[in-house]
Each structure stands twice: as structure tokens, then as C-alpha cells.
Amino acid sequence: MLPRSPSPAKADAPDPQALSLNALGWVLADGDRAQRFLALTGLTPDDLRASLADPATLAGVLEFLCAYEPDLVAAAEALGVEPQVIAEARERMAR
């Protein structure tokens, strides 16, 4: 049996970690949103810097966006992806 090739939509999906880092940049570009992110995650700016390579931190960024639809939609627009792409990346990071 031949291996199943990924569907075109999945093959074109951005790397979830790269998307998370780009999304984090978007979150941090707004002071109020950045403060809300830090407050909800319990991270300090130093903790955040130290954990940028941690998959849990990156997944947390996507979770933060998915938890509040206005941010999800605005981030998706700013990043040039559909909101569903961010939600799917969150799911892939959770695995």
C-alpha cells in the first residue's frame, strides 16, 4: 500500500511553531494585549524570553488567540492566514 499523501490544504499549512512565533510578535505589538497575555499565562517578560523554544509556550500563544475570537480574527488577518489555520496549528501543537 502506498503512503497517503497529505491533502493540499495540509501540505500548504504553515509550520505551527513559526506561526506561533509570528502570532506572538503580533500579540506583543499591542501593549494592552501583551499585558493580557502575560496576565493570563502567568509569564513574566523574562519567563517568556526564556521559554520561546518551549512548545508549550508556543502552543499557549495560539490558545490565547483561539480563546478570544476578535483577537483570532485580527491576528489571522495580520498574519495573512485564515483563522482556521491558527486553530489547526494549535491542534497540531497540542499533539
C-alpha positions in Angstrom: 0.0 0.0 0.0 1.4 3.4 -0.9 1.7 6.1 1.7 -1.1 8.6 1.7 0.0 12.0 0.5 -1.2 14.9 2.5 -4.1 16.9 1.3 -3.2 20.1 -0.5 -4.6 22.2 2.3 -2.5 20.4 4.9 0.6 20.4 2.7 0.4 24.2 2.4 -0.2 24.7 6.2 2.4 26.9 7.8 4.8 25.3 10.4 2.9 25.6 13.7 6.0 26.8 15.6 6.8 29.5 13.0 3.1 30.6 13.0 3.2 30.7 16.9 6.3 32.9 16.9 4.7 35.3 14.3 1.5 35.3 16.3 3.5 36.1 19.5 5.0 39.1 17.7 1.5 40.3 16.8 0.3 39.8 20.4 3.3 41.7 21.8 2.9 44.6 19.4 -0.1 45.9 21.3 0.7 46.8 24.9 -2.8 46.0 26.3 -2.9 42.7 24.5 0.6 41.8 25.7 -0.3 42.6 29.3 -3.4 40.4 29.0 -1.4 37.6 27.5 1.2 37.8 30.3 -1.5 38.0 33.0 -3.5 35.0 31.6 -0.4 32.9 31.2 1.3 33.9 34.4 4.5 34.5 32.5 6.8 37.4 33.2 8.6 39.1 30.2 11.8 37.2 31.4 10.0 33.9 31.6 8.6 34.5 28.1 12.0 35.2 26.6 13.5 32.1 28.3 10.7 29.9 27.0 10.4 30.9 23.4 11.7 27.5 22.2 9.3 25.6 24.5 6.4 24.0 22.6 4.1 24.6 25.5 4.7 28.3 25.4 4.2 28.5 21.6 1.0 26.4 21.9 -0.1 28.9 24.7 0.2 31.7 22.2 -2.2 30.0 19.8 -4.5 29.0 22.6 -4.6 32.6 23.8 -5.7 33.7 20.3 -8.2 31.0 19.9 -9.8 31.8 23.2 -10.9 35.3 22.1 -12.4 35.4 18.6 -11.8 39.1 17.9 -8.0 38.6 18.5 -8.1 35.4 16.5 -9.7 37.1 13.5 -7.4 40.2 13.8 -4.3 38.1 14.1 -5.2 35.9 11.2 -5.7 38.9 9.1 -2.4 40.4 10.1 -0.6 37.1 9.5 -2.2 36.6 6.2 -3.9 33.3 7.1 -7.5 32.2 7.8 -8.5 31.9 11.5 -8.9 28.2 10.9 -5.2 27.9 10.1 -4.4 29.2 13.6 -6.8 26.8 15.2 -5.4 23.9 13.3 -1.9 24.9 14.2 -3.0 24.9 17.9 -4.3 21.4 17.5 -1.1 20.2 15.9 1.0 21.8 18.7 -1.2 20.0 21.3 -0.2 16.6 20.0 
